[in-house]
Amino acid sequence: MKTVKISMALFATTFVLAACESGPDKSVDRGINSHSVSQLNAGIWVDPTGCDQWIIDDGVEGYLSARLDKYGKPVCSGIAEPNTVVGDFKNQIADPI
């Protein structure tokens, strides 16, 4: 019985660790018209708390992430009212720099 419990514990540990593997690279759009996400224009969505979120929409998929300062704190710029989007973020390829 002790051997069964140890085997089950090892299996559970292996299963949990396997779930921790890193997923696919999120910096590349893998859609039909795939391109690097860094080539898309981002807009800013102001969330209900008034903080900024980066938003990108390529027509099929959408991307959203918190806008953070250099210390990792949320940016709440007041650029617009809560639940408002600012910027040209839909299906646009950014101009090369």
GIBEL-V939416 format. One record per residue. D_LAST is the distance of its C-alpha to the last C-alpha in Angstrom with 1 decimal. Layout:
# GIBEL-V939416
D_LAST
D_LAST
This chain:
# GIBEL-V939416
66.1
64.3
62.6
61.3
59.9
58.1
56.7
55.5
53.8
52.0
50.9
49.6
47.7
46.2
45.2
43.6
41.6
40.4
39.0
36.8
34.8
31.0
29.9
27.2
23.6
22.2
18.5
18.9
20.1
23.2
24.0
24.8
21.2
19.9
16.3
14.7
15.0
11.6
10.2
12.4
12.5
15.0
17.7
20.3
23.9
26.5
29.3
33.0
33.1
30.4
27.7
24.1
23.0
19.6
20.2
18.6
20.6
19.9
23.3
25.3
24.4
23.2
21.8
22.8
22.7
23.8
21.4
22.6
22.5
22.4
26.1
25.9
27.5
26.6
24.7
26.9
25.1
27.4
24.6
27.0
30.4
31.0
30.4
27.8
24.2
21.5
18.2
17.2
17.4
19.3
18.4
14.9
12.0
8.8
6.4
3.8
0.0
